[in-house]
């Protein structure tokens, strides 16, 4: 007889928020979020805290930690604490590091300028945030439409995909969400900060809609190596966003962004986004 999975620890919840939780523990965390209001509230609070901290000096998260700063941290931490992974502390560690690094910058003690460390990396986090916000706004604008929710209807799906693929200069695919009760309504072309964007709209039998927003990001992750590769790996994590008018789950794959947005319970949106992610990946 299989024993039920143990409930997630706070360390695992932190890892979930940061997109670092091992895949075998996703089910336990998702179950806890869906069935335990206290856990759901804790996760929501951590997301809000993390995002607020990152907005303060988000560009610094892509900066390499200065040797002098690391030396200062090592001198003031017990040996045991030095061996604890930064990831364990989730967004709080990143926020504290940002605050410390911001003070360091204010005193002009970084010897290297941003250009020497790669200006493209500095723009990456803001570019992703802007992309996710645009996806949320696009859903809020077009999902309520009754007569003209899309430019090209699902009846012309082949034409729709070919047209949007040509405009985005990338072969696109419509994910199959039918196992969750959602079918394609159609799609449209939208403008973006770094070129054209595509929006596919899906609807269930009750008329509830979700949209998949797709487009290139300026600071693409394709071909990243070294420190840039580590940054790219963080960005490809599957993440939840609730800053805009509509929540979404989003991910980045080789410099291409995807955001599935909808006014649905988080666990339902997660199932749809996971299905889309697996189908498109």
C-alpha positions in Angstrom: 0.0 0.0 0.0 1.4 3.3 -1.1 1.8 5.9 1.7 0.6 9.4 0.9 3.4 11.9 0.2 4.5 13.9 3.2 3.2 17.5 3.3 5.7 20.1 1.9 8.1 21.9 4.3 8.6 25.6 4.3 11.9 25.0 2.5 10.0 23.2 -0.3 7.4 26.0 -0.5 10.3 28.5 -0.9 11.7 26.4 -3.6 8.3 26.3 -5.3 8.1 30.1 -5.3 11.6 30.3 -6.8 11.0 27.6 -9.5 13.6 25.4 -7.9 11.5 22.5 -6.5 12.4 19.0 -7.7 9.7 17.7 -10.1 8.9 14.8 -7.8 7.6 17.1 -5.1 5.4 19.3 -7.4 2.3 17.2 -6.8 2.6 17.5 -3.0 2.9 21.3 -3.2 0.2 21.7 -5.7 -2.1 19.6 -3.5 -1.3 21.7 -0.5 -1.9 25.0 -2.3 -5.3 23.7 -3.6 -6.5 22.3 -0.3 -4.9 24.3 2.5 -5.9 27.9 2.7 -3.0 28.7 5.0 -0.4 27.3 2.6 -2.1 29.1 -0.3 -2.0 32.4 1.6 1.7 31.9 2.6 2.6 31.2 -1.0 0.8 34.3 -2.2 2.4 36.5 0.4 5.9 35.2 -0.5 5.2 35.8 -4.2 4.2 39.4 -3.4 7.2 39.9 -1.1 9.6 38.5 -3.7 8.3 40.5 -6.6 8.2 43.7 -4.5 11.9 43.2 -3.6 12.9 42.4 -7.1 11.2 45.6 -8.4 13.4 47.7 -6.1 16.6 46.8 -8.0 15.7 43.9 -10.2 18.5 44.6 -12.6 21.1 43.7 -9.9 19.9 40.1 -9.7 21.8 39.4 -13.0 25.0 41.0 -11.7 27.8 38.7 -10.5 28.4 39.1 -6.8 31.6 41.2 -6.2 34.5 39.3 -4.6 34.7 41.9 -1.8 31.0 41.5 -1.0 31.3 37.7 -0.8 34.4 38.1 1.4 32.4 40.4 3.7 29.6 37.8 3.9 32.0 35.0 4.6 33.7 36.9 7.4 30.4 37.6 9.2 28.7 34.2 8.8 29.3 31.1 10.9 30.9 28.3 9.0 27.6 26.2 9.1 25.6 29.1 7.6 28.1 29.3 4.7 27.2 25.8 3.7 23.5 26.6 3.4 22.2 27.1 -0.1 21.0 30.5 -1.0 18.0 28.9 -2.7 16.7 27.7 0.7 15.8 31.2 1.6 13.8 31.9 -1.6 13.0 35.5 -2.5 14.1 36.8 0.9 17.7 36.0 0.3 17.6 37.6 -3.2 16.0 40.7 -1.7 18.6 41.0 1.1 21.4 40.5 -1.4 19.8 43.2 -3.7 19.6 45.6 -0.7 23.2 44.9 0.3 24.4 45.2 -3.3 22.5 48.4 -3.8 24.3 50.0 -0.8 27.6 48.8 -2.2 26.8 50.5 -5.5 25.8 53.6 -3.8 29.3 53.9 -2.3 30.8 53.3 -5.8 32.8 50.3 -4.6 32.1 48.1 -7.7 35.2 48.1 -9.8 33.6 46.9 -13.0 30.9 48.8 -15.0 27.7 47.1 -16.3 28.9 47.2 -19.9 31.8 45.0 -19.0 29.5 42.3 -17.5 27.0 42.3 -20.4 24.3 44.9 -20.8 21.9 42.5 -22.3 21.7 40.5 -19.0 20.7 43.7 -17.1 17.6 44.1 -19.3 16.5 40.6 -19.1 14.4 40.6 -15.9 12.6 43.8 -16.7 11.9 42.5 -20.2 10.3 39.3 -18.8 8.2 41.4 -16.4 7.0 43.6 -19.2 6.2 40.6 -21.3 4.1 39.0 -18.6 2.3 42.2 -17.8 1.5 42.7 -21.6 0.0 39.1 -21.6 -2.2 40.0 -18.7 -3.4 43.2 -20.2 -4.1 41.5 -23.6 -6.2 38.9 -22.0 -8.2 41.5 -20.0 -8.8 43.5 -23.3 -9.8 40.7 -25.6 -11.2 37.8 -23.5 -14.5 39.6 -22.7 -15.2 40.3 -26.4 -18.4 38.7 -27.6 -18.4 39.4 -31.4 -14.7 40.0 -32.1 -12.5 38.1 -29.6 -10.0 37.0 -32.3 -8.9 38.1 -35.7 -8.8 34.6 -37.2 -11.2 31.9 -36.0 -10.4 28.3 -35.1 -12.1 27.2 -38.4 -9.0 28.6 -40.2 -6.5 27.2 -37.7 -3.9 26.3 -40.4 -4.0 29.7 -41.9 -3.8 31.3 -38.4 -0.7 29.3 -37.4 1.0 30.0 -40.7 0.3 33.7 -40.6 1.4 34.2 -37.0 4.5 32.0 -37.6 5.5 34.2 -40.5 5.0 37.4 -38.5 6.9 36.2 -35.5 9.6 34.5 -37.6 9.2 31.3 -35.7 7.3 28.1 -36.3 4.3 28.2 -33.9 2.0 25.5 -32.6 -1.4 25.6 -31.0 -1.3 23.4 -27.8 -4.1 20.9 -27.3 -6.0 21.8 -24.1 -9.1 19.7 -24.9 -8.3 17.2 -22.1 -9.1 20.0 -19.7 -12.2 21.0 -21.6 -10.8 24.0 -23.5 -10.9 24.3 -27.3 -9.4 26.9 -29.6 -11.5 30.0 -30.3 -8.8 31.5 -32.6 -6.0 34.0 -32.4 -4.7 37.5 -33.3 -1.5 39.4 -33.9 -0.4 42.0 -31.3 2.4 44.5 -31.1 5.2 44.1 -28.5 8.2 45.8 -27.1 10.5 43.7 -29.2 8.4 42.9 -32.2 5.2 41.1 -33.0 3.3 39.0 -30.4 0.7 36.2 -30.9 -2.3 35.5 -28.8 -4.2 32.2 -29.0 -7.6 32.1 -27.2 -9.3 29.0 -25.7 -12.7 28.5 -24.2 -14.5 25.8 -22.2 -18.2 24.8 -22.4 -19.2 27.4 -19.8 -17.6 30.2 -21.8 -14.6 30.7 -19.6 -11.6 31.8 -21.6 -7.8 31.5 -21.3 -5.2 33.0 -23.6 -1.7 32.0 -24.5 0.6 35.0 -25.3 3.7 34.3 -27.3 6.7 36.4 -28.4 10.4 37.0 -28.6 12.2 38.7 -25.6 15.0 41.1 -26.3 17.4 39.3 -23.9 16.8 35.8 -25.3 18.3 32.9 -23.5 19.4 31.0 -26.6 23.1 30.2 -26.7 23.8 31.6 -23.2 26.9 30.2 -21.5 28.7 30.7 -18.2 27.1 33.2 -15.9 24.6 34.1 -18.6 23.7 30.5 -18.9 22.9 30.3 -15.2 20.7 33.4 -15.6 18.9 31.8 -18.5 18.3 28.6 -16.5 16.5 30.7 -13.8 14.4 32.3 -16.5 13.2 29.1 -18.0 11.6 28.1 -14.7 7.9 27.8 -14.7 6.6 30.7 -12.7 3.3 32.3 -11.5 2.6 36.0 -11.9 -0.3 38.0 -10.4 0.9 41.6 -10.9 -1.4 42.5 -13.8 -5.2 42.5 -14.1 -5.2 38.7 -14.8 -2.9 36.1 -13.3 -0.8 33.8 -15.5 1.8 31.1 -15.5 4.8 31.9 -17.8 8.1 30.4 -19.0 10.9 31.3 -21.4 12.4 28.9 -23.9 15.5 29.9 -25.9 14.6 33.6 -25.8 10.9 33.0 -26.6 8.3 33.8 -24.0 5.0 32.1 -23.2 2.3 33.2 -20.8 -1.0 31.5 -20.2 -3.4 33.9 -18.6 -7.0 33.5 -17.3 -9.3 34.4 -14.4 -9.3 30.9 -13.0 -8.3 29.3 -9.7 -4.6 28.9 -9.6 -4.6 25.1 -9.5 -6.8 25.1 -12.7 -4.6 27.6 -14.5 -1.5 25.6 -13.4 -3.0 22.4 -15.0 -3.7 24.3 -18.3 -0.3 25.9 -18.3 1.5 22.6 -17.6 -0.4 21.0 -20.4 0.5 23.8 -22.8 4.1 23.8 -21.7 4.5 20.0 -22.3 2.8 20.2 -25.6 4.9 23.1 -26.9 8.2 21.8 -25.4 
